[in-house]
Amino acid sequence: TGPHPVSMTVSVPKRLFKRAVDRNLLKRRIREAYRQNKKELYAVLQQKEIKLDLMIQYQNREIESFHVIEKALIKGLEKLKVI
């Protein structure tokens, strides 16, 4: 995984969003939400000396706003911090 405690990948299925523009928009929103909220997860993982490979897959059939995506991502990151 390299020097950082988390290696992150984002996937938006082509079968849900045929247009690359839509897939790329969702990937940008997910990456930005992760970037803004990763500090607490990094702190927990570094304290426990854990490295993590994280894959986030978008499952909704509709394009959600940044705030909806960020809220869901924060919920997922909270679950990871319990490990």
WOJOLIN-V790337 format. One record per residue. RES is the residue in one letter. SS is DSSP state (H for helix, E for strand, L for the rest). PHI is phi in whole degrees, 0 to 359 (999 if undefined). BURIAL is + if it has 16 or more other C-alpha atoms within 10 Angstrom, else -. Layout:
BEGIN
<<RES SS PHI BURIAL> <RES SS PHI BURIAL>>
END
This chain:
BEGIN
<<T L 999 -> <G L 91 -> <P L 286 -> <H L 269 -> <P L 287 +> <V E 230 +> <S E 251 -> <M E 243 -> <T E 231 -> <V E 240 -> <S E 230 -> <V E 235 +> <P L 298 -> <K L 292 -> <R L 291 -> <L L 271 -> <F L 228 +> <K L 292 -> <R L 276 -> <A H 300 -> <V H 300 -> <D H 291 +> <R H 299 +> <N H 293 -> <L H 300 -> <L H 295 +> <K H 298 +> <R H 298 -> <R H 296 +> <I H 294 +> <R H 298 +> <E H 292 -> <A H 297 +> <Y H 295 +> <R H 302 -> <Q H 286 -> <N H 238 -> <K L 274 -> <K H 302 -> <E H 295 -> <L H 297 +> <Y H 302 +> <A H 298 -> <V H 295 +> <L H 294 +> <Q H 292 -> <Q H 297 -> <K H 270 -> <E L 55 -> <I L 245 -> <K L 250 +> <L E 223 -> <D E 257 -> <L E 244 -> <M E 239 -> <I E 250 +> <Q E 242 -> <Y E 281 +> <Q L 246 -> <N L 289 -> <R L 273 -> <E L 242 -> <I L 279 -> <E L 269 -> <S L 289 -> <F H 302 -> <H H 293 -> <V H 292 -> <I H 296 +> <E H 298 +> <K H 298 -> <A H 293 -> <L H 294 +> <I H 299 +> <K H 300 -> <G H 293 -> <L H 295 -> <E H 299 -> <K H 294 -> <L H 292 -> <K H 292 -> <V L 285 -> <I L 313 ->>
END
